[in-house]
Amino acid sequence: MSKLKRVVSVLMVTVLMVGSMATPAAAQAQSSELLGYISIAPLWQNTTSAQVMISASGRTLNPGVAVTATNSNQRITGTLFLERQSGNSWVRVASWSVSGTGTVRDGRTFTSPNGGTYRARLSVTVGTDRIEQTSWSVRV
């Protein structure tokens, strides 16, 4: 076998070996994606985080929000809604203004007159970001 053929053969074997070693890594990355290791985050320009939550104790509901702008001078304005489930839809039972600069944390209290399923909903503007979020629901 000539020297050129030997060099080409060794080179091809090396390429095949390196290529076969990369395949398990690529398959592993795909498996991780399929198993839920990817998180999807909203793309906001002026907002670091925005959360709406609700808790309940007895018939007392506690809806709340936490919104943080990327800039401590950024204005935050919006509304926190409390909604009650009525059939397949949600009916507003209370609302409160949400406003501040940089960071807003606000919690409210509402007493349900006759029980039911409730959720909190946030509609807020932070600079050019318009954010709509809904909490989980609670039954009282």
N, C-alpha and C positions, 0 to 999 in steps of 0.2 A: 504494500500500500504506500502510495506516495506521501510525502510529508504534508502537502497541501490537503489531501483527503483526510489525513489523520487530524489535522488542526480543525478542519470543518466539522468532522465527526465529534470531536471533543467539545467544540463550541455548541453544536446542536444539542448534545446530551446535557450540557450545563444549562442552556436556555430551557429545555424541557423540565429539568429538575427544579429550577427556580420558579418556573411557571406553575408547576404542580404544588409547590409549597405555598404559593399565594392563594390558591383556590380555597383551602379550608378557612383562611382568614376572611375572605369575601363571603363565604357561606355563613360564617358565624355572625358577621355584621348583619346579613339579611335576617337570620334567625332572631337576633336581638330586636330588630325592627318589628318583626312579626309578633314578638312576645310583649310588645307594648312599652318598650324603653324609649319611645319617642314622645316628647311632650310638645304640644302645640300651644303657643302663646300668642295673644293678640299683638298686632303691630300698631303700637301707639307712638306718636311723635312727642307728645308732651306729658305722658302719664307713665309713671313707674309701676303703679299698682292701683287696682280698684276692686273693692270687695263689698258685697252686700250680704247681710246675714240676718237670721231671726232665731230667737229662742223663746221658750214658753215655760211658764210655771203656773199651774192651775189655769185660770182664765186670763192671766196677765201675759201679754206678748211684748217682746223686746226686739224690735227691728233696729238694725244699725248699719252704718257704712264706715269704710276706711278708704280714703282716696289720697294718693301721694303723687304730686307732680314731679317731673324731672328737674324743674327749676323751683327753688324755694320762693321765688317772686311770682310764680304763675297763679293766675286766678282760677278758682274752682267754683262752679255754680251748677246747681241742679235741684232735683227733687227726689225724696225718698217716699215711696208709696207703700201702703199696707193694703193688701188685697185679700178678699175672702172668696173661696171657691163656691160657685153657684152652678150646679150641673157640670157642664163641660167648659165653662168659662170662668173668668176671674173678675170680681167687682171691686172697685176701689172703695175702701171704707175710711181711709185717712191718708193725709199727705203732709209732708214737712219740707221746708226749704233747706237746702244744703249749700253752704257757701264758706269760703275761706281762701287762704293763700298758702300755697306750698303743700300743706297736709291738712286734711279734714278727717276728724273722727267724731262721729255723732251717733248717739243711741237714744231711742225714744221708748216710751211705755204706752201701751194701749190695753184696756180691759175689754175683753169680748163680752158683750151682753148675753149671748146665748150659745157660745161654743162654735165649732166649725173648723174648717181647714183654712189656714192662712199662709201667705208668703209675703216677702218683702221684694220690692223692685226698685232699682236705682236708675235714674236717667240723669246723666251729668255731662257737663262740658268742661274740658280742661284744655285751654288754648284752642287748637283746631280739632282736638279729639272729641268725638261725640260717643259716649259710652252708655250702653243699655245692658244691665245685668239683673238677673232674677235669682233669689235665694232658693233653697230647698223649701218644702212646705212642712208646716207643723199642725198638729190637730190638738185643739183644746176643748 
